[in-house]
Amino acid sequence: MASPEAVAQIRRHQAEGKAREMYQDYLKLKSRVENLRSLNIHNGQEIARMGVDELGQLERQADTSLRQIRSKKALSMLDNLSNLKTKSLQSWCEKRKQLCCNTITECY
């Protein structure tokens, strides 16, 4: 089994990778928002002039973006839950080892 320091280092590395990925997603979404703003869609000036097909496409884009955000949030929460379970199990194992060692030394 890996040492606690190695496990912590791996987790930090994974967290840094996720942070970079989330930042890249943020930049993509920011770019989309800027594009929408440049078209003046966000304040409704152009929406009144759009056809049904264009509005449908815009709605699908918004739905797709929202699904991606929710999916990434759910995955992140599952990863966090998995990490908490692992930490809990490791803590339990450490305490069990300490109890066993203490019991053995008391018997001698």
C-alpha positions in Angstrom: 0.0 0.0 0.0 1.3 3.5 -0.9 2.4 5.8 1.9 0.1 8.6 3.0 2.5 11.1 1.6 2.5 9.4 -1.8 -1.3 9.2 -1.8 -1.6 12.9 -0.9 0.8 13.8 -3.7 -1.2 11.8 -6.2 -4.4 13.5 -5.0 -2.8 17.0 -5.3 -1.7 16.1 -8.8 -5.2 14.9 -9.8 -6.7 18.0 -8.2 -4.3 20.3 -10.2 -5.2 18.5 -13.4 -8.9 18.9 -12.7 -8.4 22.6 -11.9 -6.6 23.1 -15.2 -9.4 21.3 -17.0 -12.1 23.3 -15.3 -10.2 26.5 -16.1 -10.1 25.5 -19.8 -13.9 24.9 -19.6 -14.3 28.3 -18.0 -12.4 29.9 -20.8 -14.5 28.1 -23.5 -17.7 29.2 -21.8 -16.4 32.7 -21.4 -15.6 32.8 -25.1 -19.2 31.6 -25.9 -20.6 34.4 -23.7 -18.5 37.0 -25.4 -19.6 35.8 -28.8 -23.3 36.0 -27.7 -22.7 39.5 -26.3 -21.0 40.6 -29.5 -24.2 39.6 -31.3 -26.3 41.5 -28.8 -28.4 38.4 -28.2 -28.2 38.6 -24.4 -30.2 41.8 -24.2 -32.9 40.7 -26.7 -32.1 43.2 -29.5 -31.5 40.4 -32.0 -33.8 37.8 -30.6 -36.8 39.6 -31.9 -35.4 39.4 -35.4 -34.5 35.7 -35.2 -36.4 33.0 -37.0 -37.8 29.9 -35.4 -34.9 27.8 -36.6 -32.3 30.2 -35.2 -34.1 30.3 -31.9 -34.3 26.5 -31.8 -30.6 26.3 -32.5 -29.8 28.9 -29.8 -32.0 26.9 -27.3 -30.2 23.6 -28.2 -26.8 25.3 -27.7 -27.9 26.5 -24.3 -29.3 23.1 -23.3 -26.1 21.4 -24.4 -23.9 23.8 -22.5 -26.1 23.3 -19.4 -25.9 19.5 -19.7 -22.1 19.6 -20.0 -21.8 21.8 -16.9 -24.2 19.6 -14.9 -22.4 16.5 -16.0 -19.0 17.9 -15.0 -20.4 19.0 -11.6 -21.8 15.5 -11.0 -18.5 13.9 -11.9 -16.7 16.2 -9.7 -19.0 15.5 -6.8 -18.6 11.7 -7.4 -14.8 12.1 -7.4 -15.0 14.0 -4.1 -17.2 11.3 -2.6 -14.8 8.6 -3.7 -11.9 10.5 -2.2 -13.7 10.9 1.1 -14.5 7.2 1.1 -10.9 6.4 0.5 -9.7 8.7 3.2 -12.2 7.3 5.6 -11.1 3.7 4.8 -7.4 4.6 5.2 -8.1 6.3 8.5 -10.0 3.3 9.7 -7.2 1.0 8.7 -4.6 3.2 10.4 -6.6 3.2 13.6 -7.1 -0.5 13.4 -3.3 -1.1 13.0 -2.6 1.2 15.9 -5.1 -0.7 18.1 -3.6 -4.1 17.1 -0.1 -2.9 17.7 -1.1 -1.4 21.1 -2.8 -4.6 22.1 0.2 -6.8 21.1 2.7 -4.7 23.0 0.4 -4.7 26.1 0.3 -8.5 26.0 4.1 -8.8 26.3 
